[in-house]
């Protein structure tokens, strides 16, 4: 079975918990020409996950600061 990018994106969205609903809406609304691109969605999803984990770690006091020398 072959699926186009938009269908893969919809399936990916369906696997996410409800806490990701706002993310899905924002990414869908910012899609170029209203067309979802799977690789773009995966990249945005990874970035969002890193940001969420970073925020969780900083709330738990586990985060560290990186200073440019």
Secondary structure, 3 states (H helix, E strand, C coil): CCCCHHHHHHHHHHHCCHHHHHHHHHHHHCCHHHCCCHHHHHHHHHHHHHHHHHHHHHHCCCCCCCCCC
